[in-house]
Amino acid sequence: MQRMGHDSVRAALIYQHSTAEADRKLADSMDDKIARSQTIQAAG
């Protein structure tokens, strides 16, 4: 993990966790938008 440019394994793990959390929030937001769009299309 140090090859990724981080000073320590701990820093790399913290970065990976933060990135995974941000990815999850983005995916959840996209899921919500898709679900709302499908609901509107089904009603219309």
N, CA, C and O atoms as a Tripos MOL2 file, in Angstrom:
@<TRIPOS>MOLECULE
protein
  176   175    44     0     0
PROTEIN
NO_CHARGES

@<TRIPOS>ATOM
      1 N           0.8140   -1.1910    0.0000 N.3       1 MET1
      2 CA          0.0000    0.0000    0.0000 C.3       1 MET1
      3 C           0.8560    1.2520    0.0000 C.2       1 MET1
      4 O           0.3980    2.3090   -0.4340 O.2       1 MET1
      5 N           2.0570    1.1600    0.4650 N.am      2 GLN2
      6 CA          2.9120    2.3350    0.4840 C.3       2 GLN2
      7 C           3.2500    2.7800   -0.9330 C.2       2 GLN2
      8 O           3.5810    3.9460   -1.1500 O.2       2 GLN2
      9 N           3.1750    1.8870   -1.8800 N.am      3 ARG3
     10 CA          3.4460    2.2520   -3.2670 C.3       3 ARG3
     11 C           2.3880    3.1910   -3.8190 C.2       3 ARG3
     12 O           2.6200    3.8570   -4.8280 O.2       3 ARG3
     13 N           1.2440    3.2560   -3.1810 N.am      4 MET4
     14 CA          0.1620    4.1260   -3.6380 C.3       4 MET4
     15 C           0.4430    5.5840   -3.2900 C.2       4 MET4
     16 O          -0.3680    6.4550   -3.6050 O.2       4 MET4
     17 N           1.5560    5.8610   -2.6580 N.am      5 GLY5
     18 CA          1.9040    7.2280   -2.3300 C.3       5 GLY5
     19 C           1.6010    7.6120   -0.9040 C.2       5 GLY5
     20 O           1.8030    8.7640   -0.5210 O.2       5 GLY5
     21 N           1.1240    6.6830   -0.1100 N.am      6 HIS6
     22 CA          0.8150    6.9600    1.2830 C.3       6 HIS6
     23 C           2.0400    6.7110    2.1500 C.2       6 HIS6
     24 O           2.8880    5.8750    1.8380 O.2       6 HIS6
     25 N           2.1120    7.4540    3.2390 N.am      7 ASP7
     26 CA          3.2520    7.3100    4.1410 C.3       7 ASP7
     27 C           3.1930    6.0340    4.9690 C.2       7 ASP7
     28 O           4.2250    5.5440    5.4290 O.2       7 ASP7
     29 N           2.0110    5.5020    5.1590 N.am      8 SER8
     30 CA          1.8820    4.3070    5.9860 C.3       8 SER8
     31 C           0.7000    3.4720    5.5070 C.2       8 SER8
     32 O          -0.1590    3.9450    4.7630 O.2       8 SER8
     33 N           0.6810    2.2390    5.9450 N.am      9 VAL9
     34 CA         -0.4430    1.3550    5.6400 C.3       9 VAL9
     35 C          -1.7140    1.9260    6.2600 C.2       9 VAL9
     36 O          -2.7860    1.8780    5.6570 O.2       9 VAL9
     37 N          -1.5830    2.4680    7.4700 N.am     10 ARG10
     38 CA         -2.7500    3.0490    8.1540 C.3      10 ARG10
     39 C          -3.3500    4.1860    7.3210 C.2      10 ARG10
     40 O          -4.5700    4.2640    7.1810 O.2      10 ARG10
     41 N          -2.5190    5.0590    6.7730 N.am     11 ALA11
     42 CA         -3.0080    6.1640    5.9430 C.3      11 ALA11
     43 C          -3.7300    5.6340    4.7040 C.2      11 ALA11
     44 O          -4.7700    6.1590    4.3080 O.2      11 ALA11
     45 N          -3.1670    4.5940    4.1010 N.am     12 ALA12
     46 CA         -3.8000    4.0060    2.9180 C.3      12 ALA12
     47 C          -5.1700    3.4240    3.2600 C.2      12 ALA12
     48 O          -6.1210    3.5850    2.4950 O.2      12 ALA12
     49 N          -5.2730    2.7550    4.3920 N.am     13 LEU13
     50 CA         -6.5550    2.1770    4.8020 C.3      13 LEU13
     51 C          -7.5880    3.2540    5.0930 C.2      13 LEU13
     52 O          -8.7580    3.1020    4.7420 O.2      13 LEU13
     53 N          -7.1670    4.3400    5.7320 N.am     14 ILE14
     54 CA         -8.0840    5.4500    6.0010 C.3      14 ILE14
     55 C          -8.5870    6.0340    4.6850 C.2      14 ILE14
     56 O          -9.7780    6.3100    4.5390 O.2      14 ILE14
     57 N          -7.6860    6.2220    3.7370 N.am     15 TYR15
     58 CA         -8.0680    6.7540    2.4350 C.3      15 TYR15
     59 C          -9.0480    5.8230    1.7330 C.2      15 TYR15
     60 O         -10.0510    6.2740    1.1800 O.2      15 TYR15
     61 N          -8.7590    4.5280    1.7550 N.am     16 GLN16
     62 CA         -9.6470    3.5660    1.0970 C.3      16 GLN16
     63 C         -11.0300    3.5710    1.7360 C.2      16 GLN16
     64 O         -12.0360    3.4920    1.0310 O.2      16 GLN16
     65 N         -11.0910    3.6620    3.0510 N.am     17 HIS17
     66 CA        -12.3730    3.6810    3.7450 C.3      17 HIS17
     67 C         -13.1660    4.9210    3.3570 C.2      17 HIS17
     68 O         -14.3630    4.8320    3.0860 O.2      17 HIS17
     69 N         -12.5110    6.0710    3.3280 N.am     18 SER18
     70 CA        -13.1740    7.3220    2.9620 C.3      18 SER18
     71 C         -13.7040    7.2610    1.5440 C.2      18 SER18
     72 O         -14.8160    7.7130    1.2720 O.2      18 SER18
     73 N         -12.9110    6.7040    0.6390 N.am     19 THR19
     74 CA        -13.3160    6.5930   -0.7530 C.3      19 THR19
     75 C         -14.5110    5.6520   -0.8890 C.2      19 THR19
     76 O         -15.4520    5.9460   -1.6260 O.2      19 THR19
     77 N         -14.4790    4.5420   -0.1920 N.am     20 ALA20
     78 CA        -15.5860    3.5830   -0.2530 C.3      20 ALA20
     79 C         -16.8700    4.2110    0.2910 C.2      20 ALA20
     80 O         -17.9520    3.9820   -0.2500 O.2      20 ALA20
     81 N         -16.7510    4.9950    1.3480 N.am     21 GLU21
     82 CA        -17.9270    5.6540    1.9320 C.3      21 GLU21
     83 C         -18.5070    6.6780    0.9500 C.2      21 GLU21
     84 O         -19.7250    6.7620    0.7980 O.2      21 GLU21
     85 N         -17.6670    7.4360    0.2990 N.am     22 ALA22
     86 CA        -18.1320    8.4090   -0.6850 C.3      22 ALA22
     87 C         -18.7850    7.7020   -1.8750 C.2      22 ALA22
     88 O         -19.8120    8.1590   -2.3770 O.2      22 ALA22
     89 N         -18.2040    6.6050   -2.3230 N.am     23 ASP23
     90 CA        -18.7860    5.8250   -3.4190 C.3      23 ASP23
     91 C         -20.1670    5.3090   -3.0420 C.2      23 ASP23
     92 O         -21.0800    5.3140   -3.8670 O.2      23 ASP23
     93 N         -20.3230    4.8620   -1.7950 N.am     24 ARG24
     94 CA        -21.6070    4.3390   -1.3340 C.3      24 ARG24
     95 C         -22.6660    5.4380   -1.3240 C.2      24 ARG24
     96 O         -23.8070    5.2010   -1.7190 O.2      24 ARG24
     97 N         -22.2990    6.6350   -0.8780 N.am     25 LYS25
     98 CA        -23.2480    7.7590   -0.8560 C.3      25 LYS25
     99 C         -23.6700    8.1270   -2.2690 C.2      25 LYS25
    100 O         -24.8450    8.3980   -2.5150 O.2      25 LYS25
    101 N         -22.7300    8.1380   -3.1900 N.am     26 LEU26
    102 CA        -23.0480    8.4570   -4.5770 C.3      26 LEU26
    103 C         -23.9730    7.4040   -5.1760 C.2      26 LEU26
    104 O         -24.9490    7.7450   -5.8440 O.2      26 LEU26
    105 N         -23.6770    6.1430   -4.9460 N.am     27 ALA27
    106 CA        -24.5180    5.0600   -5.4700 C.3      27 ALA27
    107 C         -25.9280    5.1230   -4.8770 C.2      27 ALA27
    108 O         -26.9100    4.9240   -5.5910 O.2      27 ALA27
    109 N         -26.0290    5.3970   -3.5860 N.am     28 ASP28
    110 CA        -27.3460    5.5100   -2.9520 C.3      28 ASP28
    111 C         -28.1500    6.6590   -3.5460 C.2      28 ASP28
    112 O         -29.3540    6.5260   -3.7660 O.2      28 ASP28
    113 N         -27.4960    7.7810   -3.8040 N.am     29 SER29
    114 CA        -28.1630    8.9300   -4.4010 C.3      29 SER29
    115 C         -28.6620    8.6000   -5.8100 C.2      29 SER29
    116 O         -29.7780    8.9620   -6.1820 O.2      29 SER29
    117 N         -27.8290    7.9150   -6.5810 N.am     30 MET30
    118 CA        -28.2380    7.5240   -7.9330 C.3      30 MET30
    119 C         -29.4140    6.5520   -7.8840 C.2      30 MET30
    120 O         -30.3370    6.6610   -8.6910 O.2      30 MET30
    121 N         -29.3930    5.6130   -6.9550 N.am     31 ASP31
    122 CA        -30.5040    4.6700   -6.8020 C.3      31 ASP31
    123 C         -31.8090    5.4070   -6.4980 C.2      31 ASP31
    124 O         -32.8570    5.0830   -7.0570 O.2      31 ASP31
    125 N         -31.7370    6.3970   -5.6110 N.am     32 ASP32
    126 CA        -32.9270    7.1770   -5.2620 C.3      32 ASP32
    127 C         -33.4850    7.9130   -6.4800 C.2      32 ASP32
    128 O         -34.6960    7.9210   -6.7020 O.2      32 ASP32
    129 N         -32.6110    8.5260   -7.2580 N.am     33 LYS33
    130 CA        -33.0530    9.2600   -8.4400 C.3      33 LYS33
    131 C         -33.6810    8.3250   -9.4700 C.2      33 LYS33
    132 O         -34.6920    8.6680  -10.0830 O.2      33 LYS33
    133 N         -33.1000    7.1670   -9.6600 N.am     34 ILE34
    134 CA        -33.6470    6.1920  -10.6080 C.3      34 ILE34
    135 C         -35.0100    5.7080  -10.1400 C.2      34 ILE34
    136 O         -35.9420    5.6030  -10.9370 O.2      34 ILE34
    137 N         -35.1300    5.4150   -8.8590 N.am     35 ALA35
    138 CA        -36.4100    4.9410   -8.3150 C.3      35 ALA35
    139 C         -37.4910    6.0030   -8.4800 C.2      35 ALA35
    140 O         -38.6190    5.6870   -8.8570 O.2      35 ALA35
    141 N         -37.1520    7.2630   -8.1980 N.am     36 ARG36
    142 CA        -38.1380    8.3430   -8.3660 C.3      36 ARG36
    143 C         -38.5430    8.4860   -9.8270 C.2      36 ARG36
    144 O         -39.7190    8.6890  -10.1300 O.2      36 ARG36
    145 N         -37.5840    8.3830  -10.7250 N.am     37 SER37
    146 CA        -37.8690    8.4920  -12.1460 C.3      37 SER37
    147 C         -38.7930    7.3660  -12.6080 C.2      37 SER37
    148 O         -39.7220    7.5960  -13.3820 O.2      37 SER37
    149 N         -38.5340    6.1540  -12.1320 N.am     38 GLN38
    150 CA        -39.3710    5.0190  -12.5160 C.3      38 GLN38
    151 C         -40.7840    5.1680  -11.9450 C.2      38 GLN38
    152 O         -41.7570    4.7820  -12.5920 O.2      38 GLN38
    153 N         -40.9000    5.7200  -10.7510 N.am     39 THR39
    154 CA        -42.2200    5.9440  -10.1560 C.3      39 THR39
    155 C         -43.0160    6.9640  -10.9580 C.2      39 THR39
    156 O         -44.2090    6.7800  -11.1970 O.2      39 THR39
    157 N         -42.3530    8.0350  -11.3700 N.am     40 ILE40
    158 CA        -43.0210    9.0720  -12.1670 C.3      40 ILE40
    159 C         -43.4480    8.5120  -13.5140 C.2      40 ILE40
    160 O         -44.5560    8.7970  -13.9710 O.2      40 ILE40
    161 N         -42.6020    7.7270  -14.1580 N.am     41 GLN41
    162 CA        -42.9360    7.1510  -15.4540 C.3      41 GLN41
    163 C         -44.0850    6.1580  -15.3230 C.2      41 GLN41
    164 O         -44.9400    6.0990  -16.2070 O.2      41 GLN41
    165 N         -44.1300    5.3910  -14.2650 N.am     42 ALA42
    166 CA        -45.2100    4.4150  -14.0640 C.3      42 ALA42
    167 C         -46.5400    5.1160  -13.8130 C.2      42 ALA42
    168 O         -47.5910    4.6190  -14.2170 O.2      42 ALA42
    169 N         -46.4960    6.2600  -13.1530 N.am     43 ALA43
    170 CA        -47.7320    7.0030  -12.8470 C.3      43 ALA43
    171 C         -48.2410    7.7560  -14.0610 C.2      43 ALA43
    172 O         -49.4380    8.0240  -14.1580 O.2      43 ALA43
    173 N         -47.3620    8.1040  -14.9860 N.am     44 GLY44
    174 CA        -47.7350    8.9630  -16.1050 C.3      44 GLY44
    175 C         -48.0830    8.2510  -17.3240 C.2      44 GLY44
    176 O         -48.4140    8.8760  -18.3320 O.2      44 GLY44
@<TRIPOS>BOND
     1     1     2 1
     2     2     3 1
     3     3     4 2
     4     3     5 am
     5     5     6 1
     6     6     7 1
     7     7     8 2
     8     7     9 am
     9     9    10 1
    10    10    11 1
    11    11    12 2
    12    11    13 am
    13    13    14 1
    14    14    15 1
    15    15    16 2
    16    15    17 am
    17    17    18 1
    18    18    19 1
    19    19    20 2
    20    19    21 am
    21    21    22 1
    22    22    23 1
    23    23    24 2
    24    23    25 am
    25    25    26 1
    26    26    27 1
    27    27    28 2
    28    27    29 am
    29    29    30 1
    30    30    31 1
    31    31    32 2
    32    31    33 am
    33    33    34 1
    34    34    35 1
    35    35    36 2
    36    35    37 am
    37    37    38 1
    38    38    39 1
    39    39    40 2
    40    39    41 am
    41    41    42 1
    42    42    43 1
    43    43    44 2
    44    43    45 am
    45    45    46 1
    46    46    47 1
    47    47    48 2
    48    47    49 am
    49    49    50 1
    50    50    51 1
    51    51    52 2
    52    51    53 am
    53    53    54 1
    54    54    55 1
    55    55    56 2
    56    55    57 am
    57    57    58 1
    58    58    59 1
    59    59    60 2
    60    59    61 am
    61    61    62 1
    62    62    63 1
    63    63    64 2
    64    63    65 am
    65    65    66 1
    66    66    67 1
    67    67    68 2
    68    67    69 am
    69    69    70 1
    70    70    71 1
    71    71    72 2
    72    71    73 am
    73    73    74 1
    74    74    75 1
    75    75    76 2
    76    75    77 am
    77    77    78 1
    78    78    79 1
    79    79    80 2
    80    79    81 am
    81    81    82 1
    82    82    83 1
    83    83    84 2
    84    83    85 am
    85    85    86 1
    86    86    87 1
    87    87    88 2
    88    87    89 am
    89    89    90 1
    90    90    91 1
    91    91    92 2
    92    91    93 am
    93    93    94 1
    94    94    95 1
    95    95    96 2
    96    95    97 am
    97    97    98 1
    98    98    99 1
    99    99   100 2
   100    99   101 am
   101   101   102 1
   102   102   103 1
   103   103   104 2
   104   103   105 am
   105   105   106 1
   106   106   107 1
   107   107   108 2
   108   107   109 am
   109   109   110 1
   110   110   111 1
   111   111   112 2
   112   111   113 am
   113   113   114 1
   114   114   115 1
   115   115   116 2
   116   115   117 am
   117   117   118 1
   118   118   119 1
   119   119   120 2
   120   119   121 am
   121   121   122 1
   122   122   123 1
   123   123   124 2
   124   123   125 am
   125   125   126 1
   126   126   127 1
   127   127   128 2
   128   127   129 am
   129   129   130 1
   130   130   131 1
   131   131   132 2
   132   131   133 am
   133   133   134 1
   134   134   135 1
   135   135   136 2
   136   135   137 am
   137   137   138 1
   138   138   139 1
   139   139   140 2
   140   139   141 am
   141   141   142 1
   142   142   143 1
   143   143   144 2
   144   143   145 am
   145   145   146 1
   146   146   147 1
   147   147   148 2
   148   147   149 am
   149   149   150 1
   150   150   151 1
   151   151   152 2
   152   151   153 am
   153   153   154 1
   154   154   155 1
   155   155   156 2
   156   155   157 am
   157   157   158 1
   158   158   159 1
   159   159   160 2
   160   159   161 am
   161   161   162 1
   162   162   163 1
   163   163   164 2
   164   163   165 am
   165   165   166 1
   166   166   167 1
   167   167   168 2
   168   167   169 am
   169   169   170 1
   170   170   171 1
   171   171   172 2
   172   171   173 am
   173   173   174 1
   174   174   175 1
   175   175   176 2
@<TRIPOS>SUBSTRUCTURE
     1 MET1         2 RESIDUE 1 A MET
     2 GLN2         6 RESIDUE 1 A GLN
     3 ARG3        10 RESIDUE 1 A ARG
     4 MET4        14 RESIDUE 1 A MET
     5 GLY5        18 RESIDUE 1 A GLY
     6 HIS6        22 RESIDUE 1 A HIS
     7 ASP7        26 RESIDUE 1 A ASP
     8 SER8        30 RESIDUE 1 A SER
     9 VAL9        34 RESIDUE 1 A VAL
    10 ARG10       38 RESIDUE 1 A ARG
    11 ALA11       42 RESIDUE 1 A ALA
    12 ALA12       46 RESIDUE 1 A ALA
    13 LEU13       50 RESIDUE 1 A LEU
    14 ILE14       54 RESIDUE 1 A ILE
    15 TYR15       58 RESIDUE 1 A TYR
    16 GLN16       62 RESIDUE 1 A GLN
    17 HIS17       66 RESIDUE 1 A HIS
    18 SER18       70 RESIDUE 1 A SER
    19 THR19       74 RESIDUE 1 A THR
    20 ALA20       78 RESIDUE 1 A ALA
    21 GLU21       82 RESIDUE 1 A GLU
    22 ALA22       86 RESIDUE 1 A ALA
    23 ASP23       90 RESIDUE 1 A ASP
    24 ARG24       94 RESIDUE 1 A ARG
    25 LYS25       98 RESIDUE 1 A LYS
    26 LEU26      102 RESIDUE 1 A LEU
    27 ALA27      106 RESIDUE 1 A ALA
    28 ASP28      110 RESIDUE 1 A ASP
    29 SER29      114 RESIDUE 1 A SER
    30 MET30      118 RESIDUE 1 A MET
    31 ASP31      122 RESIDUE 1 A ASP
    32 ASP32      126 RESIDUE 1 A ASP
    33 LYS33      130 RESIDUE 1 A LYS
    34 ILE34      134 RESIDUE 1 A ILE
    35 ALA35      138 RESIDUE 1 A ALA
    36 ARG36      142 RESIDUE 1 A ARG
    37 SER37      146 RESIDUE 1 A SER
    38 GLN38      150 RESIDUE 1 A GLN
    39 THR39      154 RESIDUE 1 A THR
    40 ILE40      158 RESIDUE 1 A ILE
    41 GLN41      162 RESIDUE 1 A GLN
    42 ALA42      166 RESIDUE 1 A ALA
    43 ALA43      170 RESIDUE 1 A ALA
    44 GLY44      174 RESIDUE 1 A GLY
